[in-house]
């Protein structure tokens, strides 16, 4: 089985699974595992690794429209180099601070490949909702105020936060290997989790997820969860300026839509609330398409959009 098939198989027995994070009595919880071979190209500093690893879990919290509370991480390597460990923790602490959360520790282990597993928690229940026994008793994401992947409806606006392709650009800079390229690549790899934007969208977005697997794959996942289709406009997708430095014009959309690991938010917003949602998002909210009926499929500029993106493995 590939990752998608494995997740579908598990979902039958795990009713709280299937979104970016699980919600239990108003608490959001999510976990991720990253490996040196697949997630940290040569030249990635341990500071960047700590930031990116913990940031990946915080991004899942953001996708639920939740406030980030805290994070922990497992750090495993062949040996515990004190400088590497200190840098990793510094990155983890700093990315948490960037979203008003706290890094509170974790676990250490030895392993033949540098590997980290991270867990983040957050909250989607405000003070008024905590007193609502019906909401707290059900434990469902909808009852606790989380934004799930399953609420999109035809006619709504398809929107994204931020800019796309930064991780693809970073990978090509890592491959160059020069000091200047590595410094810039590490900077691009240290994304800011869109927790503030997720909170801003919680009152208006009908469906939302983060883009760890890429824009194209995210749209197919949202379409499956909501039972809808999407019409994406390629020219509307905001592409990070770094892409222009490493790719030609013909590659821009490929890197922005299919590479993945940008950790932006993809969401659907009803037309009447679109302007308000745009004004509320610190990272910027851009309309890139429209929600369609399911039988219209997922398209880009009128053609079928391939379900291709980042694959964990």
N, C-alpha and C positions, 0 to 999 in steps of 0.2 A: 504494500500500500504506500502511496505517497502521503504527504502530510495532510492534505485536504481530506482524503479518504479516511485516514486514521481519526481525524477530528469528527467527521460525520459518524463514524462507528461509535466513538465514545459519547457523543451527544445523546444517543438513545438512552443511556443509563445515567447521564449526568445533566439533569434538567437546568441547572444553573450555569452550565457551560455554553459556549457558542458566541458570546460577545467578547469584547476586548478584555473584560474583567468580570468576575462574578460579584454579585451583590447579595449580602447576607445581613438582614436587619439594618440596612442603611450603610453598612461598611462595604467598600469596594476593595477587592483583593485580586492581585494578579502576579504572575511569576514568569521569568524568562531565563533561558540559558544561552550563553554565548561562548564560542570557542575561538582560540587563536587562529586555527586553520581556516575557518569559514567567516569569521567576523572581524578580525583584527589584522589587517595587512601588515607586512614588514614595515617598520617605521612608526607604527602606532605607539605612542607613549603610554605608560601605565596610567598617567593622569587622564588622558583621553579615554582609555579603556574603562576606567572607573566612572567617568562622566557618562559615557555612551551606554554602558551596561545598565546603570541605574536609571538613566534617562529613558531607556526603552520601556521599562516598567512604568515609570511615571507618565509616559505617553499613553499607555493603556488606561491609566486613571483619568487622564484628560479626555479620552474618547468617550468616557461614560458621563461626562459633564460633572465630574466630582472635584471636590477640593482634595489636594494631596496632603497626606498627614505625615507619613514616614516611609523609610525604605531600609532594607537589610540586604546583604550580599554574602554569598559564598565565594571565597577566593582560593583557587587551587592552582598549584604550580609545582614544578619539579623540586624547587627549593624556595625558601622564603628570603628573598633578597630584601634587606631592610629599606633601601631606597625605592625599589619597585612597589613594595607594599605601602609605604608612606604616600607615594604618588597616587596609587589607586584610591586610597581612602580619601585623599584630598580632592580628587575628581568627584568621587561619590558625594562627599560633603557639599561641594560647591554646586553641583547640579540640583541637589535637594534645596539648597538655600535659594537658588534661582526661581523656585516655584513655591517658596514659603513652606517647605516641608523639612523634615529632619532625618539625617542619616543616623541610625541608632545601633549599628553593629552588624554582626553576622557570624560567619564560621570560616575556619581555615582548614585546608586539607592539602595533601600532596597528590599530584597527578602528573602523568607524563606530558600533558599538553596544558598550557595555560587556559583555564576555564573559569568562568564565573556564572553563578546563578543568582538572580536578583528577585526580590519580592517587594512590591509597593502596596501600601494601603491608603485609602482615602475615605471620604464621607460624602454622601449625597442627601443626607437628611438634615434639614434646618431645625431650629428650636421648636417651631410650631409643629412640624411633622413628627417630631419625637413624641409628642403627646397624643398622636393619632394612633390608637391601638390597632385599627384596621390595617393601616399602612405597615406598621412594624411587625404585625403578626404574619402577614402574607409572605414577606421575604422576597417578593418578586421585584425585578428591576423597575417595572412600571410603577409599582406601589411606592417605592422608595424615592422616586424622582430621577432615576438614572435615564440617560438617553441610550437606547439600544440600536441594533442594526435593522430592526424589523418594522419601523414605523413609517417608511416613505410611501407617498401616494402620487399617482400620475398628476402632472401639472405643476408640481413643486419645482423650485430651483435647485439645481445641483451645484454645490459650492465647495471650495477648498480654502484652507488657510495657507499663508506663507508663500514660499517659492520652492520649485521642484527641480530635482536633478543634482542637488548639492553633494549627496553621497556618491553618485556616479562620477562627478567631477573629482571628488576627493580620491576615489580609487585610482583614477588615471594619474593624479598627482603623486600618490604613493608609488606608483609604478615608475615614475621618472627618477625617484630616489635622491634627488639633490637636496641639499639642506633647505633651500628656500621652498622647494616643492613640498617637502615633508612637513615643514612648519605650517604651510597653508592647508595641506591636507588634514592635519590634526585639528586645525581651527574649524574647518568645514565639518569634520566628524563630531564636533561638540555642539550639537543642536540644542535648542531650548525647547523642552517639552511644552506643548501648548495647553497647559493647565488653565491659565487665565482665559484663553479663548474658549476652551471647553466649558468653563463655568459661564462665560458670557452667552454661549449658545444653548445652554441647558434649558432656557425658557422658550426657545423658538425652534430649534432643530428637531425634526421628527425622527431622523435616523442619523447615526454618526459612528465613525470608526477611525482608527489611526491608519496611516498608510505604510506600515512597515513592509508590506509585500508589494508596494507599488500602486500607483493610481489605477491602472487598468485592472489589476487583480482585485483591488478593493471594490471597484465598481461591480465586478462580477459577484463578489461576496455579498455586497449590499443588495444587489438585485435578487440573489437567491434568498436572502433572509427576509426581504420585504415583499417578494413576489411582484417585482416591477421590472421595467427596462430603463435604460438611460440613453440619452442622446448627448454625447460629449462633443464639444467644439475644440479642436486642437489649438487654434490660434488664441483661445481664451486662457489656456493653462499658463500660469505665471512661471517662467523658467528662471532659475538662479543664474546670475551673471557669470558665475564660475564655469558654467557649462560652455559658454561661448569661447572660453580660453583653452578648452581641451577637446572640443568637438566641432565638426563642420555643421552647416545649416541642416543638412539632411539627417543628422543624428540627434538634433535637439529634442524632438518629441519622443524618440525612442528612450533616451536617457531620462527624460522627465516623467514619462508615463509607465515605463516597464522595468526600470532598474530596481526601484524600491529603496527601502531603508532611509527615507527622508523624514519619517515620523511627523508628517503634517496631518491635519484632520480633513476628512472627507465627510460632507454632511448634506442633508436635504432640508430646505427651509421653505415654508409656505410663502407665496408671493407677498401677501399683506405685511409680513414681518421682516422681509428681506432687508430693507433699508435700516431698520433698527438693529438687526443682527450685524450688518456691516459696520455700523458706527461703534458697536460694542466690542469688536474683536481687536485686541492690541496688535496682533500679527498681520491683520488685514484679512478680509474675506472676499473672495472673488467668485463670481458666478461663472461656471465653466460648461453649463449645459442644463438639461431639463429632464425631469423624471417622466418616463413614458409607460405605456401599458407593457405588461410582461411579454406579450407575443411580438412586440417590436424589437426585443432583444437589447443588447448593449452595443451601441454603435459610436463611431467617431467620424464626424463629417459625412454621415450617411452610410458609411461602410461598417461592417462588423469589426468590433474591437477585440483582438485576440486576448484570451485569458492567460496572459503571460506576465510573470513578475518574479520577485525574489522567492527562492525555494530554500527552506531550512534543511540543512543536511551536511 
